[in-house]
Structure formats: structure tokens, C-alpha cells
Amino acid sequence: MVSLPSLGTLPVVGGVLRQQLMRPVVASLSVDRLPFEQYTDPPGDPGLFGAGSATWRVHGDPSMLIGGLSALLLQTLHPLAMAGVAQHSNYREDPLGRLSRTGSFVTGTTYGSTETAERLIKLVKGIHRRVRGTAPDGRPYAASDPDLVTWVHATEVANFLKAHQRFNPFPVRGDQADRYLHEMGVIAERLGAERIPRTRVALRAYFRDLRPELEAGEQCIDAVGFLTAPIRDGNPMLAPAHQVVIQAAIGLLPVWARDMLGLRPPSLAQQAVVGPAALALMGTLRLTGEPPPITQARARCAQVPV
């Protein structure tokens, strides 16, 4: 279990402290962006969702950091998906690059123009076609397999939404939460997913039905150990914040997933620290203002089409 910081160690006030915290975060998310990513053109193009969408609200919040890590932890439980990551990804040598490219795809397909989103989807589909092999249990796998595409999609939207609802003071709920899942199904479908869960009820049923196929193999446990290891960084602001994100991400996992991954549930004392600390951290990140891609996308949507 990762050691937890006290609330007093978190940079919750002060412009200088916020800059110290945000500088490495922004740098990590800008290491390696995908091509075609842009948010300014063409004028009037709403993209796949538009400014009034539930997807814009969910993906525009810094709680995506927590939801994204939680999704990665959950994804490791699918043996075929994990085999693809272990055999074709350099996540150990270049974790920030992989994180940056994933963030580039999510941001670009959410806030980019229709053409930008379609080009990014086409690019990722091309990458998926090249990721294939044999899992340790002898089964063949392919990243383009509709079932694996659906698995990755389901883990992402489930945890993005959970993080948003837990750590945003004004989250989407009820029908708006279902609207988010329905909207995101558009991207999953274009990536090749099938039998996509588009409501909260369908999402719960999906995970319930898939649980017999999940297991915590050697590759899974190795990846989880890497993802949850304390960050080795000289910045005194980043290390405690990273520990809070790790514990908050683990807390989003269903009990059955934590049990399979061997992640001990936090004690009551730890829960009393993690929740407020994560809320404080997310509030600090919000104080830095709206990310440039969203500001540029709003301006693009508001312009008169040519």
C-alpha cells in the first residue's frame, strides 16, 4: 500500500505552488502528441459532440487523471488485452509518452473538429491492426478484435465517469450520465467495438458478464506494480500528489477488481485522508483555468461556418 501524505503537504493555495504542481503535469501530458491534433479549424465545426455535450463536461475536468489511472488498472485484468500491452508497448521505458498519446487521442476526439477526430480514429485503428500475437496461455489476440476494443472502451468510460462523479462538485448524473455513455459509444463504434454498453445499466451488466474471462496473471501483476509504484521525482510537490492520485484511482475500482489485483482496501484512517486530499488536489488543478484545447474549441464552435 502506497504511503499517504497528510493534507498539509498538498499545494492547495498559492499561485507559485500551483505552478510548481502543474508544470510537471503539463509537461508529462505533452511529451508525445498524436499528429492531426488541432482545435481551431474549421470555424463553426462542433466536432463529434459539441459544446453542450455531456462528454465535454466529463472530459474537461482534471478528475480524468484519476479516472484514467483507474481504467489502466482495470484493463490489466483482461489477459488478452494485457498481453498486447506487455508485448507491444514500451510503457516501462516511456510511460509519459504512452500517457501523452492516450491523452492526445481522448482530447482530440472530444474537442477537435470532426475531421480531426476522424483522422485520429483512423490512425489508432491502423495501430491496432499491427498489434497481434499470442498470450502466455497460448490464445491468439489482436488489438483490433471488437471484444478487446469494447473492453478498453468500457473500462475507460466507466472510470472517467466514476472519477468525475466522485471528485467534481457539480457532476453529470442520471440521464446526463447515460447521455455521456451514449455519446462515447460513437467513438467506440468507429474504432470497431461491438455490443457497446451505452447506459449505466448496460455497463454494469457488461462487467458482470465479463468477469469469468478476467484474471490477474503474471503480466497483470507486473503492470499493476509498475502503475502503483511511488513516483521517483525530485519535485516535492509532485510526489505526494501522485500518491493521492494512485490511492484515489484504486478507490474507484470495484471490490471484486481490487481483490483480484491484490490491492488492499484503504483503512478508515486512509479513506479519511484520500478523499479530502483528492478533492483538494482536483480543486487546485481547476484553479489553473481552462485548458487551451477547450478554450480553442469553444471559440471554433462559436464562429460562423465558412
Secondary structure, DSSP 4 states (H G I P E B T S, - for coil): ------GGGS--S-HHHHHHHHHHHHHHTTSSPPTT--SS-STT--TTT-TTSHHHHHHTSTTHHHHHHHHHHHHTTSHHHHHHHHHH--TTT-HHHHHHHHHHHHHHHHHS-HHHHHHHHHHHHHHHHH-EEE-TTS-EEETT-HHHHHHHHHHHHHHHHHHHHHH-SS---THHHHHHHHHHHHHHHHHT--S---SHHHHHHHHHHHGGG----HHHHHHHHHHHSPP--S-TTHHHHHHHHHHHHHHHS-HHHHHHHT-PPPPHHHHHHHHHHHHHHHHHHHTT---HHHHHHHHHHHSPP-
